[in-house]
């Protein structure tokens, strides 16, 4: 399966996670990793599945590298019908009012343009002590399994 992994990051955590995920999935799948800041919305059409890793920043805003992508989505408002994506958020539950809302805003924006969310959006809690990759890898494998059947 051709899987495109995109990350939106402020401090680099989502980027490291994207690289880890790509390495883990690379044996069984064809993967690519891209920064959302360099991504055009139409790029989501090329893979069988798009996995988006996105942190939140400030008051639940998109991180710096995801903002240009979100701006392009707004400006171009492309029809993303047929695009399948999964989204994994990185957050900190100490900011409970806005926990994981960066990834939620991005997911909503994609869904409004016709893209299909596969599986559920989960958010890793930085305060949990668990490593994000320990949560993201089983999540991604479940999504991939589900997308084979759905």
C-alpha positions, -999 to 999 in steps of 0.1 A, spaced: 0 0 0 12 35 -8 11 55 24 19 92 25 29 105 60 25 143 66 35 162 97 26 195 112 50 205 139 62 234 160 90 218 180 99 188 158 81 161 177 56 153 149 85 152 124 104 127 145 73 106 149 67 107 111 102 94 105 97 66 131 64 56 116 78 56 81 107 34 92 83 10 110 59 7 80 85 8 53 90 -30 52 54 -38 43 44 -6 25 57 22 3 59 53 25 69 89 20 73 117 46 65 153 39 62 185 59 27 199 56 43 234 50 56 220 17 23 202 7 -4 212 -17 -39 199 -9 -39 180 -42 -9 160 -31 -33 141 -8 -47 124 -39 -16 105 -48 -14 79 -20 -38 51 -10 -38 64 25 -26 97 40 -15 96 76 -13 131 92 6 137 124 -2 171 139 6 188 171 -13 218 187 3 250 196 -7 280 217 -44 281 223 -52 249 203 -39 265 171 -22 247 143 16 244 146 37 266 124 44 240 97 7 230 93 -6 266 90 5 271 53 -13 239 44 -44 250 62 -43 284 45 -40 267 11 -70 245 19 -90 276 28 -79 296 -3 -82 268 -29 -111 249 -13 -103 218 -34 -127 189 -38 -110 161 -19 -136 135 -26 -119 101 -27 -90 112 -5 -86 89 26 -68 101 56 -61 93 92 -50 118 117 -29 115 149 -26 145 173 1 153 197 -10 174 227 -7 179 264 -37 173 285 -26 200 310 -41 224 284 -74 205 287 -95 232 271 -76 230 238 -62 194 241 -55 181 206 -75 208 189 -49 215 163 -54 181 147 -91 184 151 -93 217 132 -72 202 104 -94 170 103 -126 191 101 -112 212 73 -103 181 52 -137 165 59 -155 197 49 -138 193 15 -149 158 10 -120 137 24 -128 106 43 -115 101 78 -104 64 83 -105 52 119 -106 76 148 -85 106 155 -64 99 186 -43 124 205 -11 115 223 -8 132 257 27 145 263 20 145 301 12 107 300 48 95 301 41 72 271 62 76 240 41 88 210 55 61 188 42 34 212 7 48 206 10 58 170 24 25 155 -5 2 167 -29 29 158 -15 32 123 -15 -6 118 -51 -7 128 -59 21 103 -41 3 76 -59 -30 83 -92 -12 84 -86 6 51 -78 -27 34 -114 -38 43 -133 -6 39 
